């Protein structure tokens, strides 16, 4: 089987890291190509032996990328295209019009789905949660064209990582949030909650890792707040997670929450919102505490509860580590993808 992966993304967020996990393991009987933007995070992070194709995948009218993909598909007899982003999906639809390649699309969010020709042109969708499946079904996608594959955790990296405490003593409570600064991650509510937490928990520190278009605005909102640190984009997230006492996420919308999956694998309790697939990733009052999206007061109460109770953190963290190994296994992640690839191509 000859397989072409496509992504339009220039940064390295959750979806790109999941593609890297797919790329990191040899698949017997499958030759792979990776179509990614030149100079992107993926282009430099893919394994050295990966065969890459410089394409931007800007969508239905990206004639340059479409022509490049068609040329490769013809010369290398590509059997299957796996699109890993929305614009890559649209580009792939245009590139395969009238051609034999099958198309599988990874859709990581739980946003409403409009359906239409672009969605009907895909042979199969992979989503990360039941919330994502419901969104696709509401958009008219048949149930037998949807599979749920939870995010995997980069087990070797996370297990080997050394804890990074950022100079904080062991008596401090390090609360870590790893998320892009975009509207759906709702850092606003997290900082609103922090106004209450900073008063109730003088040893608690909030650490925000990530970048994005809303970063400057969120920094301005944090002016006047105590013990809030902005780290920017980091390539040592595993060490930050290992060093944290708990991990927080205040999303309004979320496909699953890859940082929460990694946190629980590392035995860290979670405080998050019950948004989208988070309710699947986190078991409320077993591996962490959930609050309604946008409810700063309840989020604050949950942060305070875990900040002030090390025994509760330890209990939730131990349960989280056990549950994560049944849900976010790298072996299962690879096996499920291979099953879909082979079913679609008959290989």
Secondary structure, DSSP 8 states (H G I E B T S, - for coil): -EEEEE----S--HHHHHHHHHHTS--TT-EEEEEE-TTSHHHHHS-TT-EEEE-----TT-HHHHHHHHHHHHHTT--EEEE-SHHHHHHHHHHTTTS--EEEEEE--------SHHHHT-SEEEESSHHHHHHHHHTT--GGGEEE------HHHHHH-----TT--TTSEEEEEE--SSGGG-HHHHHHHHHHHHHH-TTEEEEEE---TTHHHHHHHHTT-SSEEEEES-S-HHHHHHH-SEEEE--SS-SS-HHHHHHHHTT-EEEEE--TTHHHHS-BTTTEEEE-TT-HHHHHHHHHHHHS-HHHHHHHHHHHHHHHHHHS-HHHHHHHHHHHHHHHHT-
